[in-house]
Amino acid sequence: MQKLLLLSLSFFVTIALSAQKTASIYYPGPGDAWEHRTPEQMGMNPAKIQEAIDFAIAQESTTPKNLEVAHYQSFGREPFGMGVGPFKERGAAAGIIVYKGYIVAEWGDVDRVDMTFSVTKSFLSTTVGLAVDKGLIKSVNDKVYPYMAPVVTLEPTSGDFRASKIGEPQTMDLFATDHNKKISWDHLLRQTSNWEGTLWGKPDWADRPDRDVTKWNPRELKEPGSEYEYNDVRVNVLALAALNVWRKPLPQVLKENIMDPIGASPTWRWMGYDNSWVIIDGQMMQAVGGGGHWGGGMFINAMDMARFGYFTLRRGRWQDKQLLSDNWVNMALTPTPANTSYGFMNWFLNTGKKEMPSAPETAFFHLGNGTNIVYVDPDHDLVIVARWIKNNEKDGLVQRVLAAMK
């Protein structure tokens, strides 16, 4: 009996300590209700914080601020590289440093809404995580094919549209081939699916194509899971598959389940493509993009990016609610066998400190072209958002911020 009482007492003490720890963690209120503290108040070196800010501003990306022009100087030169989604002229370098939940520094226009390119993928994988948490997807190891209904795209119906296409497929089956039937949700999330096909006018082989044109089409198909390949066509396949599971637009899923609860602004928008409209349950919906590769993707300000980064730092928890399961965060941070520096899209890992030599190996980051980065450092209770910094200088920024904490 005494042993039982001691065990009960131990259990309640553990619960009480856990609740006390949760209560001691600062979470900002919605919108502008985010407390600022000076570096001095937080025990940081103000001169070194200023040095980090000056560095981020000085290392602003040199790519054109007109991002449509920038597209046609890079990805737009690929086969079928025409933009099919909206572009937006970007602002100057901007960023935020969040330490222990408090904003200790800002630079640039942190309220300006800009494209964030492949940071979008972290929002996309979050909607898949929500589907798993809610039981809409039973396991990430399930094959995707059994979850998929035929996709009906929105097509013009005037004139001889039907007559000119008699006998042609009127639905799109994303996973109906022998090869694509092998693909699991985990393969898509880790960019190891090797999905074969064309979506929204973009063939899978045309995204970052091989320099050897003889390998373009047909190409050698690798077994799903065996090879990592960063490929936005396949990212968009995941977005469309998730839309089929949710049966409602992914921006709505994200808003209701994550962005509103964490107090994000009303200014972010998640865009699809001109031709990515589908009909589900009699409703017209736009399948969103997983980045800005051909335009579109997430348009968001630095403050909301910082909120999302802080949300992932807290492992899917916001105040007293677990919005995204801790189990999902564990899976997202598990290295991909074919690329140990990558978890779920777009949770980049610092395995072996290869990407961020100055950061701890436990740090991770949501990364997109531009460069846009949300750096998350559990060891230091730190989040850094940097927008439009040269990609090879992001470690230099982190190095300077960490130096301010010593």
C-alpha positions in Angstrom: 0.0 0.0 0.0 2.8 2.4 0.9 4.5 1.6 -2.4 1.3 2.4 -4.3 1.0 5.7 -2.5 4.6 6.6 -3.2 4.1 5.7 -6.9 0.9 7.8 -7.0 2.7 10.7 -5.3 5.6 10.4 -7.8 3.1 10.5 -10.7 1.4 13.6 -9.5 4.7 15.4 -8.8 5.8 14.6 -12.3 2.6 16.0 -13.8 2.9 19.1 -11.6 6.5 19.7 -12.6 5.6 19.2 -16.3 2.8 21.7 -16.0 5.1 24.2 -14.2 7.7 23.9 -16.9 5.0 24.4 -19.6 3.6 27.4 -17.8 7.1 28.9 -17.5 7.6 28.9 -21.3 6.7 32.2 -22.9 4.3 32.1 -25.8 3.4 35.4 -27.6 -0.1 36.6 -28.0 -1.6 37.0 -31.5 -0.6 39.6 -34.0 1.5 42.4 -32.5 1.3 41.0 -28.9 4.8 39.6 -29.0 7.0 40.9 -26.3 10.3 42.5 -27.2 13.3 42.4 -24.9 16.7 43.9 -25.3 19.7 41.6 -25.7 21.0 42.9 -22.4 17.8 41.8 -20.7 18.3 38.3 -22.1 22.0 38.1 -21.1 23.2 38.5 -24.7 26.0 40.7 -26.0 24.3 43.7 -27.7 27.4 44.6 -29.8 27.6 41.1 -31.2 23.9 41.0 -32.0 24.3 44.3 -33.9 27.3 42.7 -35.7 25.0 39.8 -36.7 22.4 42.2 -38.0 24.9 44.3 -39.9 26.2 41.1 -41.4 22.8 39.9 -42.6 22.1 43.3 -44.2 25.5 43.4 -45.9 25.1 39.8 -47.2 21.8 40.4 -49.0 21.2 38.3 -52.0 22.3 39.8 -55.3 19.6 38.2 -57.4 17.1 40.5 -59.0 14.3 41.8 -56.7 11.9 41.2 -59.5 11.4 37.5 -58.8 9.8 36.8 -62.2 13.0 38.1 -63.8 15.0 36.0 -61.4 13.0 32.9 -62.3 13.7 33.3 -66.0 17.4 33.6 -65.2 17.4 30.3 -63.3 14.6 27.7 -63.2 12.8 29.3 -66.2 15.6 28.0 -68.4 14.7 24.4 -67.8 12.5 22.5 -70.2 8.8 23.5 -69.7 10.1 26.2 -67.3 7.5 28.8 -67.9 6.0 30.3 -64.8 2.4 29.2 -64.1 1.9 30.9 -60.8 2.1 34.4 -59.4 5.5 36.1 -58.7 6.0 39.1 -56.4 8.8 41.6 -56.2 10.8 41.0 -53.0 11.9 43.4 -50.4 15.3 44.0 -48.9 17.1 41.8 -46.4 15.0 41.3 -43.3 14.9 39.1 -40.2 14.1 38.4 -36.6 16.0 36.8 -33.7 13.8 35.1 -31.1 15.4 33.9 -27.9 13.4 32.0 -25.3 10.3 33.1 -27.1 11.1 36.9 -26.9 12.0 39.0 -29.9 15.5 40.4 -29.2 16.3 41.9 -32.6 14.7 42.7 -36.0 16.1 44.2 -39.2 14.3 45.3 -42.4 10.6 45.2 -43.0 9.5 42.2 -41.0 5.8 42.8 -41.9 6.3 42.8 -45.6 4.6 39.8 -47.3 7.1 38.1 -49.7 7.4 34.8 -51.5 9.2 32.3 -49.3 9.9 29.6 -52.0 10.6 26.1 -50.5 10.0 27.1 -46.9 6.4 26.4 -48.2 7.3 22.7 -48.1 7.4 22.7 -44.3 3.8 24.1 -44.3 2.8 21.4 -46.8 4.3 18.5 -44.7 2.5 20.0 -41.7 -0.9 19.5 -43.4 0.1 15.9 -44.0 1.1 15.6 -40.4 -2.3 16.9 -39.3 -3.9 14.3 -41.6 -1.9 11.5 -39.9 -2.7 12.9 -36.4 -6.5 12.9 -37.3 -6.4 9.4 -38.7 -7.1 10.5 -42.3 -3.8 8.8 -43.2 -3.3 5.7 -41.0 0.5 5.6 -41.4 3.2 7.4 -43.4 4.3 3.9 -44.5 1.0 3.2 -46.2 1.1 3.3 -50.0 -0.5 6.4 -51.4 -2.4 4.7 -54.2 -5.3 3.2 -52.1 -6.1 6.7 -50.7 -6.5 8.3 -54.1 -9.7 9.1 -56.0 -9.5 10.0 -59.7 -8.7 13.7 -60.0 -11.0 15.8 -62.2 -9.3 18.9 -63.4 -11.2 22.1 -64.3 -11.3 22.3 -68.1 -13.1 24.7 -70.5 -16.3 23.2 -71.7 -17.3 25.5 -74.6 -17.2 24.8 -78.3 -16.1 21.3 -79.5 -14.1 20.6 -76.3 -15.7 17.2 -75.7 -15.9 16.2 -79.4 -12.2 17.0 -79.9 -11.2 14.8 -77.0 -13.4 11.7 -77.4 -11.6 8.6 -76.1 -9.0 10.6 -74.1 -8.8 10.2 -70.3 -11.1 12.6 -68.5 -9.6 12.0 -65.1 -6.0 12.0 -63.7 -4.8 9.0 -61.7 -1.6 10.0 -60.0 -0.5 6.6 -58.7 -2.0 4.1 -61.1 1.2 2.8 -62.8 3.1 -0.2 -61.5 6.0 2.0 -60.4 3.9 4.7 -58.8 1.8 2.2 -56.9 4.9 1.4 -54.8 5.2 4.9 -53.4 4.4 5.6 -49.8 3.6 8.9 -48.0 7.0 8.6 -46.4 8.7 8.4 -49.8 6.9 11.6 -50.9 7.7 13.4 -47.6 11.4 12.5 -47.9 11.7 13.3 -51.6 12.7 9.7 -52.4 9.6 8.6 -54.3 11.0 8.8 -57.8 7.4 9.4 -58.9 7.0 9.3 -62.7 4.6 11.5 -64.6 3.5 15.0 -65.5 1.6 17.4 -63.3 0.4 20.9 -64.1 2.3 20.7 -67.4 5.6 19.9 -65.7 7.2 16.5 -66.4 9.1 15.0 -63.4 12.3 14.7 -65.5 12.2 18.4 -66.5 12.7 19.7 -62.9 16.5 20.2 -62.5 17.1 17.9 -65.5 20.2 15.7 -66.0 22.9 17.4 -68.1 22.8 14.4 -70.3 19.7 15.0 -72.4 19.6 11.3 -73.4 18.5 10.5 -69.8 15.5 12.9 -69.9 12.7 10.8 -71.3 12.4 7.8 -71.0 14.6 7.6 -67.9 15.8 5.0 -65.6 13.3 4.4 -62.7 14.8 3.9 -59.3 13.0 2.0 -56.6 11.0 4.3 -54.2 13.1 5.0 -51.1 16.4 4.2 -52.7 17.4 7.7 -54.0 16.9 11.2 -52.8 16.1 13.8 -55.4 14.9 17.3 -54.7 12.0 17.6 -57.2 9.2 20.1 -57.1 6.9 18.2 -59.5 6.8 15.4 -56.9 6.3 17.9 -54.1 3.2 19.1 -56.0 2.1 15.5 -56.3 2.1 15.3 -52.5 0.1 18.6 -52.3 -2.5 17.2 -54.6 -2.6 13.9 -52.8 -3.1 15.7 -49.5 -5.9 17.8 -51.0 -7.6 14.5 -52.0 -7.3 13.2 -48.4 -8.6 16.4 -46.8 -11.2 17.1 -49.4 -10.8 20.9 -48.7 -8.1 23.4 -49.6 -4.8 23.0 -47.8 -4.6 26.8 -46.9 -7.9 26.4 -45.1 -6.5 23.3 -43.3 -3.4 25.2 -42.3 -5.2 28.3 -41.2 -7.7 26.5 -39.0 -5.4 24.1 -37.4 -2.1 25.9 -37.1 -1.8 29.5 -38.2 -4.8 30.9 -36.3 -4.0 29.0 -33.1 -0.4 30.3 -33.1 -1.6 33.9 -33.6 -0.3 34.5 -37.2 -1.4 37.6 -39.1 -4.2 37.6 -41.7 -1.8 38.5 -44.4 -0.2 35.2 -45.5 -1.5 33.5 -48.7 -0.7 30.1 -50.1 -0.9 30.1 -53.9 -1.3 27.4 -56.6 -1.0 27.6 -60.3 -3.2 29.0 -63.2 -3.9 25.4 -64.2 -4.0 23.6 -60.9 -7.8 23.8 -60.3 -9.6 20.6 -59.5 -13.2 19.6 -58.6 -13.8 17.7 -55.4 -17.2 16.9 -54.0 -18.7 19.3 -56.5 -16.5 22.2 -55.3 -13.8 24.0 -57.3 -10.5 24.0 -55.4 -7.0 25.1 -56.2 -4.2 22.6 -55.6 -1.4 24.7 -54.0 2.3 24.5 -54.9 5.0 23.3 -52.6 7.3 26.2 -53.4 7.9 29.1 -55.8 9.7 27.1 -58.5 7.2 28.1 -61.2 5.6 30.9 -59.1 3.1 30.6 -56.3 3.8 28.9 -53.0 3.6 30.6 -49.6 3.5 34.4 -49.5 4.2 35.4 -45.9 5.9 37.9 -43.7 9.0 37.4 -41.5 6.9 37.6 -38.3 4.6 34.8 -39.3 7.7 32.7 -40.3 9.1 33.3 -36.9 5.9 32.1 -35.3 6.0 29.0 -37.3 9.7 28.4 -36.4 8.9 28.9 -32.7 6.0 26.4 -33.1 8.4 23.8 -34.4 11.0 24.7 -31.7 8.2 23.9 -29.2 7.6 20.6 -31.0 4.1 21.3 -32.3 2.9 22.7 -29.0 1.4 26.2 -28.5 0.6 27.2 -24.9 -1.6 24.4 -23.5 -2.4 22.7 -26.8 -0.5 20.1 -28.8 -1.5 21.3 -32.3 0.8 18.9 -34.1 1.8 15.6 -32.4 5.3 15.2 -30.9 5.4 11.9 -32.7 5.1 13.8 -36.0 8.0 16.1 -35.1 10.1 13.1 -34.2 9.5 11.6 -37.6 10.1 15.0 -39.3 13.5 15.1 -37.6 14.5 11.6 -38.4 17.2 11.5 -41.1 16.3 10.1 -44.5 18.5 7.0 -45.2 19.2 8.3 -48.8 20.1 11.7 -47.5 20.9 12.0 -43.7 20.7 15.8 -43.9 17.0 15.8 -44.7 14.0 14.8 -42.7 10.5 15.4 -43.9 10.1 18.2 -46.4 11.4 20.8 -45.6 13.1 20.0 -42.3 16.8 20.2 -43.1 19.0 18.6 -40.5 22.5 19.6 -39.4 23.8 16.0 -39.5 27.6 16.0 -39.1 27.4 19.9 -39.1 27.7 19.7 -42.8 25.3 22.5 -43.6 25.9 24.7 -40.5 29.4 24.1 -39.1 28.8 26.8 -36.5 25.6 25.3 -35.2 24.9 22.4 -32.9 24.1 19.1 -34.7 20.6 19.2 -33.1 19.7 22.4 -35.0 17.4 22.2 -38.0 16.0 24.7 -40.4 13.2 25.3 -42.9 15.0 26.4 -46.0 13.9 28.0 -49.3 15.5 29.7 -52.3 16.3 33.4 -52.0 17.7 32.5 -49.5 14.9 32.3 -47.0 15.7 30.4 -43.8 14.0 29.7 -40.5 16.8 28.4 -38.2 15.6 26.5 -35.2 18.0 25.6 -32.4 16.6 23.6 -29.4 20.0 23.6 -27.6 19.9 27.4 -27.4 16.1 28.0 -27.3 16.6 30.1 -30.4 14.9 30.9 -33.7 16.4 33.0 -36.4 14.5 34.2 -39.5 16.6 35.5 -42.3 15.2 36.7 -45.6 17.2 37.3 -48.8 20.6 36.4 -47.5 23.2 34.8 -49.7 23.0 31.0 -49.2 26.7 30.5 -48.4 26.5 33.2 -45.7 23.7 31.8 -43.6 26.1 30.0 -41.3 28.0 33.2 -40.8 24.8 34.8 -39.5 24.2 31.9 -37.1 27.8 32.0 -36.0 27.5 35.7 -35.0 24.2 35.2 -33.1 25.6 32.3 -31.2 28.7 34.3 -30.3 26.4 36.9 -28.7 25.2 34.2 -26.3 28.6 33.2 -24.9 
